[in-house]
Amino acid sequence: MGIQDIIEGKRQWRAHMTRVKALPPDYQIVYKEIQRYVFKVGPVDLLDGPLLSGILDFFEEGVAAGKGVLELIGDDVATFCDDLIKDSRTYADIHQESISRKPGTAEK
């Protein structure tokens, strides 16, 4: 990864966060909770995938339709997030695999 890639990544992230800040306050709060959750639990391909931008698109459509954020995702943010990443390999999966291997065996 070169310096240009880093600069472009930061530019894209700032543009993404500008879109988040344009959301109504309740949407912003829920988005930040989702972001915190997925950064912690983390699908392995989070940075390469469209997860966060897809959520943002979904929220922008909800705002345009005049819906409240909880109408879109339900009352439980964690359950919503778990449903989003249920088919993704997470860092928690990798950790669980590493502790369940027999001692002295190498990872493939």
C-alpha positions in Angstrom: 0.0 0.0 0.0 1.5 3.2 -1.1 1.1 6.7 0.1 -1.4 7.5 -2.6 -3.6 4.6 -1.5 -3.5 5.9 2.1 -4.4 9.4 1.0 -7.2 8.1 -1.2 -8.5 5.9 1.7 -8.6 8.9 4.0 -10.4 11.0 1.4 -13.0 8.3 1.0 -13.4 7.8 4.7 -13.9 11.6 5.2 -16.5 11.7 2.5 -18.3 8.7 4.1 -18.3 10.4 7.5 -19.6 13.6 5.9 -22.6 11.6 4.7 -23.1 10.2 8.2 -23.1 13.7 9.7 -25.8 14.7 7.3 -28.2 12.0 8.7 -30.7 13.0 11.4 -29.3 12.7 15.0 -31.1 9.4 15.8 -29.7 7.8 12.7 -26.2 9.1 13.5 -26.4 7.5 17.0 -27.4 4.2 15.6 -24.9 4.3 12.8 -22.1 4.9 15.3 -23.3 2.1 17.5 -23.3 -0.2 14.4 -19.9 1.0 13.4 -18.5 0.4 17.0 -20.0 -3.1 17.0 -18.7 -4.2 13.6 -15.2 -2.7 14.3 -15.2 -4.8 17.5 -16.6 -8.0 16.2 -15.4 -7.3 12.8 -15.8 -9.3 9.6 -12.3 -10.0 8.3 -13.2 -8.3 5.0 -14.7 -5.2 6.6 -12.4 -2.7 5.0 -12.5 -4.4 1.6 -16.3 -4.8 1.6 -19.3 -2.6 1.1 -20.8 -3.2 4.6 -20.6 0.3 6.1 -21.4 2.1 2.9 -24.3 -0.2 2.3 -25.7 0.6 5.8 -25.3 4.3 5.1 -27.1 3.9 1.7 -29.9 2.0 3.6 -30.2 4.7 6.2 -30.3 7.5 3.6 -33.1 5.7 1.9 -34.9 5.4 5.2 -34.6 9.1 5.8 -35.9 9.9 2.3 -38.9 7.6 3.0 -39.6 9.4 6.3 -39.0 6.4 8.4 -37.5 6.3 11.9 -34.2 4.4 12.3 -35.8 1.8 14.6 -38.4 1.1 12.0 -35.6 0.0 9.7 -33.4 -2.0 12.0 -35.6 -3.0 14.9 -35.0 -2.4 18.6 -31.8 -4.4 19.0 -28.8 -3.0 17.2 -26.6 -6.0 18.0 -29.1 -8.4 16.5 -29.3 -6.3 13.4 -25.5 -6.3 13.1 -25.3 -10.1 13.8 -27.7 -10.6 10.9 -25.6 -8.5 8.6 -22.4 -10.4 9.3 -23.8 -13.9 9.9 -22.2 -15.3 6.8 -18.9 -13.4 7.1 -15.8 -14.8 8.7 -15.0 -12.6 11.8 -11.9 -12.1 13.9 -13.8 -13.8 16.7 -14.0 -16.9 14.4 -10.2 -16.8 13.8 -9.5 -16.5 17.5 -11.9 -19.4 18.4 -10.1 -21.5 15.7 -6.7 -20.6 17.1 -7.6 -21.6 20.7 -9.3 -24.8 19.6 -6.4 -26.2 17.7 -4.1 -28.7 19.3 -0.9 -27.2 20.8 2.0 -27.5 18.4 0.0 -27.6 15.2 0.6 -24.9 12.6 -2.1 -22.8 11.0 -2.7 -23.5 7.3 
